[in-house]
Amino acid sequence: MGANLIGVSTVTADTKTLSTYIQDRIDEFSRSQKDVARYIVDHLDEAAFLTAEELARRAGTSSSTVVRFSQALGFEGYPELQASAIEEYRATVGGEEGGGGRMLFSFDHSEFEASLGTDHSNLEETARKLDQSQIDEAVAALSGANQVVIVGTDQMAFFASYLRHTLSLLDIRAEIVTSTAGPSLQRLGRVDEDTLLITLSSGRSHALLARAMKLAGHRGARTLAIADATLSDAVKKADMSLYFSSNSPSFLRSNTALMALVHALAYGVYSLSEDDHSDRIRAYKLK
């Protein structure tokens, strides 16, 4: 292999974790392999304990792709990649425990407890991966935008609508684009240099998001990507980005942290000028 990995070779000063090694080589992989790569990097605490079939299902691809991805990294097969993932996970957890932390996941409780416990961990993980400068920049962009266009398809369409609702309470004009149907594309067509374009994505980004980002670039609009994949195409092309963790033991990704992030952004905008918003919010609460 081109680098020494924890769990594969002796640890040296030049040793890379599996996550770092994947990030360094992300541009070398096929589209399906990138889906596997992104899932492992952003969900290591799950991926370390998933079978190849389970990992493929979570990443939206096939088990053969997982095996080929493992071999592309230089492993003999998936078991060797998994061993490296487990080693990195244990090293991370050991560091947290040494600092008074605790393991994010346990594996001996009911499905109900596992779901709630994972959502709690998603909030912690999201808070850890965001820094204040990212939040401040996003809040400032929201509060100063003449127009906000929010793009989100499928399940993200709900959160696009909810974000528009929270912004409307703060008297911020926002429109949503949720499909390639005529009315949605007409709203997208109104993007200009005074617009803040926000994309919401979970898993592989929809082609509509790439189209929206490209249009925003041509028209000089600022862009904010909110995604559960730090290596997603939308994040790479955006001026600003915010990450949320969507780990889940279920058959669906968790959106608990995304909802909390939407609330936090709205509250950040409100806090910039509470006096300007207080009467409007008070009137809303009385309804």
Secondary structure, 3 states (H helix, E strand, C coil): CCCCEECCECCCCCCECHHHHHHHCHHHCCHHHHHHHHHHHHCHHHHCCCCHHHHHHHHCCCHHHHHHHHHHCCCCCHHHHHHHHHHHHHHHHHHHHHCCCCCCCCCCCCHHHHHHHHHHHHHHHHHHHCCHHHHHHHHHHHHHCCEEEEECCCCHHHHHHHHHHHHHCCCCCEEEECCCCHHHHHHHCCCCCCEEEEEEECCCCCHHHHHHHHHHHHHCCEEEEEECCCCCHHHHHCCEEEECCCCCCCCCCCCHHHHHHHHHHHHHHHHHCHHHHHHHHHHHHHC
